[in-house]
């Protein structure tokens, strides 16, 4: 089986320029190539419909690379016939149970999955059709379709991604529609390795509800490690990407068990003999209890939860689902920005 990556450049948060995921490729020899951040891969719908056996090479490639399914975002490509829908949903539910983050590619285009099927499958991410994004902003019809996809995503608690962004005008339009994630030539790292995102124009639209958006709309993928991970593994995770602000320790069911703030954790290693004292020991020894908020929590309530402990007021909040599984993180800086916008 061959799984290709949808990404041609890093997946970027348009609000703060943070790199959230990198491309990964599982070739026909089973070799996985990926950066330490979450990986994003395309997965043809036909592979899922072929049953668990067809997915075994993917699972094995992750195992051999020392990666967990929770570190992979699988974007389903193509569509299926009406009689195959139930089988597809069963396959997706199985992948989700294992820990994969699931999404659909080509949404809003002729080759993507129909919107009613997407709604039934409760995906984590919706990637807009590439040709649709290419027609923005010159085609108001394309923008209308993208707006419809964003509305659907908000209703089912999913993120929306704009692929292949090449022009600042595209960023302005998709950002205005509520799309927060994107990749493409415009967002590729420069010679210094940094990603530069065009600044947004002043928002003159009517303010949102007084309580602000729900935290699921501000969600960022969490960098997670097993709760028994060694401290040196956390150091490696922080060292590979400077935009990572926290590492969340989770159990086998993806429930958060510890939170490691970047500044405090690395300060422990900066002290004399820090690595010798902590490196080979469980990272849980240095972890704080995770500060969790349900995904439906309004921004103002999440901000109140963040301020309960003055010593950790800027720590990332861990967003959980109905089964207390980690869905991602929300940064307090994002909450502050949203609430400041409301007051303005």
N, C-alpha and C positions, 0 to 999 in steps of 0.2 A: 504494500500500500504506500502511496506517495501523498504526503500532506504538505501543501505549500502555504507560505505565509501571505496574508493579504497586505501586510505592511511593506512599504518601500522606504519608509523612514520611521523613526520612533513615534509611538502614539503619545500625543501631547495634550495636556490640559490647557485649553485656550484662556482660562482665567488667570493662571499663574505661571504658565510655561513649564510646569513639571513634566518630566518624562515618566509615563505610567507603564509602558510595555514596549517590548522590542520584538523584532521579527524572529521567527524560529522556523526551521525546516527539518522535517523528518523525511529523509530520502529513502529510496528503495533498498538501501543496505541497513536501514534501521538506525542510522547515525543522527543524533539530535544536535543541532547547533543553536545556541541561544545565550543571551546575556542573563545575568542573575535576576533581573526584573521579570515580572510576569510575561509570558510568551503569548503571541496571538497567531493562530493557525486557521486556515480554511479546512473544512471537512465536507466533502461532497455528500449530499443527502443519500446517494446510492450506497455509500459505505455503511451508513447507519442502518439502512433498510436490509443490508446483507446479513445483519446479525452480529452477535458479540464476537464471533471468530474474526470477522473482518477488522475489528477494532483492536485486536490483541497486539499487532505490531506497534501501535501508538502507545499502549500501556507499557509495553516492554521497553520501548525507546526511552520513555520517561524514567522508568525504573533504573535502566542502565546508566542514565545521566544523573541519577541521584535527585531527580525532581519529583514533586508531588503534583497530582492532577489539579490541585487548587492554584497552581502557578501557571496554568494554561487556560487561555480563552479560546474556545473552539467556535468558529463562525461557520454555520451551515450554509453551503452554497447549493443553488438549484432548488427545485420544488418537487412535489410528488403528486400522484393522482389521488383522487378522493378515497379509493379503497385502501390506500397505503398510509393514510393519515394516522390512524390508530397505531400502526406499527412504528411510525416515526416518533410519535409522542412517547411510546413505551421506551424506545431506544434513547431518546433525550432524557427521560426521567432516570434511566439507568446511569447515564453519564453524569447527570447532576448529583445522583446519590454517591457516586464515587468521589466527587469533589470538583469536577470540571466546571468552569464558568462557561455558559452557553450563549450563543447569539446567532443572528441571521445576517447574511451578507446580501447585498443587492436589493435592499428593501426600497420599495417605491419604483422599481424598474420592472421590465417585462420578464426578466429571468429570475426574479426573487420570489420568495414565498408569499402567498396571499396574506392579507392583514388579519383575517379571521383565524387562520392557522397560527400566526405569530401570537395572537392574543391567547389562544388556548395553551400554548407551550411555555408561557411565562419566562421569556428569555432575560438574560442579564444585559445584553447589548444588542442594538440594532445598527447595522452599518448601512448608510444610505447607498443607493446605487451610484456607481462612479460617474456614469454619464449624466445622471441627474445633477450631481454636484458640479460637473463641468459646465452645465448650462446656466448655472447661477453666477452672477446676478442678472444676466441679460434677458432671461426668460422668466416672466412672472408666473407662468404655469408650473415651471420646475420648482420655484419657491413655494407655491401653494401645495404641491405634493409633499415636499420636505416638511412643511408646517403640519400637514396631516400626520406624517410619521412621528413627529415630535409630540403631537397631542396623544397619539396612541401610546407612545413610550411612557409619557407621564401617567397615563391611566393604569398601566400595568407595572409601573415601577422599574422601567428599564432605562439604560443610557442610550444616547444616540451618538454615532460617530460619522464624521464627514471624511471620506477617503479622497486622496489625490488632490489636496488643496494646492493650488499653484499661485493664486493671486490674493492680494490683501482684500480686494472687493469681495471675494468669496468668503473670507474669514468674517468680514463685517456682516454679511447677510446671514450666514449660518449661526453666528453668535447671536444675532438679533432674533433668530427663530427659536433659540434656546438650546442649540447644539453646543456641547461643552468639549467634546473630544474630537480630535482631527489628526490627520497625518498627510504628508505629501511633500513635494519639493520645497514649498515655501517654508516648511517647518523642519527641514533637515538641519542637523547641527552644522554650525559654521566651522572655520578652520581651528577655532579654539575649543571645539567640542560642545559649545553651548547652543541651546535652542532659543531663538528669539521670536516671540509672538507679537504681532502688531497690536498696539494698544486699542481698546474699544472706544468707540465714540460715546459721548455723554448720552445716558439713557433718559429720554424724555417721555417714555411711555407711562401710563398711570401706574401708581404703586400697587404692589401685590397686597394680599390680605395682611391685616395688622400683625398676625403672628409669624409672618414670613413663610418661605417655602418649607416643605418637609425635608428632613435631612437626607432622604433617599435621592433628592434632586441635586444634592451637593456631594454625593458619595464619590470617593476615590478608591481605587483598588488598594487593598492592604498588602503590605509585605509580611507574609506569615512564615513561621517556622514551627516545627513540632514542639510541644511543651518541654520535651526532654533535650532540646538542642543545646549544644555547648556554647559558651559565651564567645568563643573564637568564631563560630559560624555567624553570630550576629555582627561581630566586627567586620567580617567579610562582606556581609550584606550592606552595611552602612558604607563600607569603603568603595563599593562598586558604583554607587550612584549618590551624588551629593544632595539630591532633592528628597531623598527618603528621610522623613522626620520621625518615623517610629517603626518598630518591628513588633508584631503581635504574635504571641505564643498561643497555639491552639491545640486542642486535643484531637483525637481521631475523628470526631464528629464535627470538626471545624468550630467548636465552641471556644471563645476566647478565655484563656487562663492566665495571661500575663501581658503587660504592656511595657515596652522598653523605649523610653524617650531618647532620642539621638544624643542630645547634649549631656544629659546626666549619665547615660551609659558610657559614652566615650570618655567622659571625665574620670570615671572609675579606672579606665585603662591608662589615662595620662598620668595618674599618680605613680609614685615610685613603686616598682615591683608589681604594677597593676596587672600586666599580662600574666606574670608568673602566679599571681594570686587567683586570677579569675579565668584565664584562657581555657583551661581544660575542664573547668567546673560547669555545672548546668547554668544556663543563662537565667533560669527562673530565680536563682538566688538574688539577682540584681533587678528583677522585674517588680513593677508596681501592679496592684490590682487593676484590671482593665476597667475603664470608665465606659460603660455601654449605654446606648440609647436605642430604642426600637426605631425601625426605619421610617415610621409614620410620625415621629416626633417633630413638631414645628421648630423652626430655627430659634425662636426666642426661648422656648423651653430647653432646647439643647444648650443654649448659652448659659442659662441658669444652672444647668447641671455641671457645666464646665467651671463655673465660678464657686462651687461649693467648697473646693479645696484650694486655698490661696497658693499653696506650694506647687500645684499642678495645673494652674489655670489655663496654660497654653498647651497642655498635652492634647494629643489627638484623641477624639472620641471614637469609640468602636461602635459601628452600626450593626445591629443584629436583626435577624428575621424572627418569625413567630416561634421558631424552635431554638432560639438563642444561638444561632450559627452566625459566624462573622461574615458580613456582606462586604465590608470595606471600612474605611475611616472617613471622618469629617474633620477638617482642620479648623481650629478655632478662628484663625484669621479669615477663613471663608465665611464663617457665621457673622463675624464682626462686620465684614464688608456688606453682607446681605442686609443686616439690620440697619447699618448706616444708610444704605440706599433707601430703605423704607422711610426712615426719618426725614430724609432729604425731600 
